[in-house]
Amino acid sequence: MKTLMLSTVIATALSATVPAHADTKTIYVGMNGGTMEKNFSASIFPDFEKANNVKVVVVPGTSSDIMAKMQAQKDKPQMHVVFLDDGVMYRATNMNLCEKVRDSAVLKEVYPFARMANDQAVGIEMGVVGIGYNKKLFDEKSWPAPTSWMDFSDPKYKQKVVFQSIPSSTFGLHSFLMINRLMGGTEKNVEPVFKKWSTSVGPNVLEYLSSSAKISEMIQTNEAAIFPLTVTAVANLKAKGIPAEFAIPKEGGVTLMVGACALKGNSEPELSQKLIEFLLSASAQSKDMELANAIPVNRNVKVSDAVQARIGKLETLTKGINTVDWNVINEKRTDWNNRWNHVIEQ
């Protein structure tokens, strides 16, 4: 009799737990793998999962990989939310792949420049591109810190500039466009920088890089004096003991954004919007800032002294910040890349 009663209690308990598990939904998020995936999966997504009885599953890949999946699954999205680099995100919004971010209290806390494509997407992680420089070499040469994008053309840095190729690097592209603006150009007119590169920045360039991975080595060998880089990347180099420093040009840095959007026609539109709102919250933004030295897009986030010691004051980083016209860039990028390869990196 006792055995029968115990079996009944266990069966009742098990049956009571089934609905809770059955009601747990899954949200698929396309995003960069590696460190970003690790940080979000370990420290940021769990809070959302707990609050909403949902499981977040990451679909890892580069922005281009995720974009290709979005296009292939356009009629029946398998992902719910995607994180894309800003240039790729503008391609996605122009292809009508994203649902508009709904109006909410937290959206109003976001910096205006983080609201993308008429709110079809929103930045969730921000960097600032400026000038990275070799502090050890600068001290040895008694050089003052760089102050302008045009410093890349200063003759004293001959064969000491390391510049990322614009076909493969947003850091290089941003710097190229800022130099172009100072030469009188715009995103719609890049003739000034292409015509003057060989007599301005070009002679100073020791090497064009396809990525920034080699810069740490070139700083340690004193080959690299200055290079385009983000404040976050410089902070990460410094944490490894590499003598790098970051300078905001007097003309302002350039925003580098990872944007998020909910896919149009996805199976969980309400949860998708809730996830984006959660990612914009001060609590989620604070965690990302502490973990990745990312600049928060939520203006209500208090930057700790420890983070300021690593990346500097937020008001300095965002003062006079520049954005670029990704719609024009995406239209012209292939032509620019071809011209860069034939004229500059020939």
Protein Blocks (a to p, Z undefined) as FASTA:
>chain_A
ZZmmmmmmmmmmmmmmmmmmmmpccddddddehjllmmmmmmmmmmmmmmnopacddded
dfklmmmmmmmmmmmcfbfbdcddfklmmmmmmnopaccddddfklmmpcfklpgghhla
ccfbdcdddddddfklmmmnopacdfbfklmmgmklgokaccddfklomklmmmmmmmmm
mnopafklmklmmmmmmmmmmmmpmbdcfbfklmmmmmmnomambdcddfklmmmmmmno
pacdddddfkbpadddddddddehiablmlmmmmmmmmmpmklmmmmmmmnopacfbfkb
ccdfklmmmnopfklmmgopacddfklmmmmmmmmmmmmmmmmmZZ
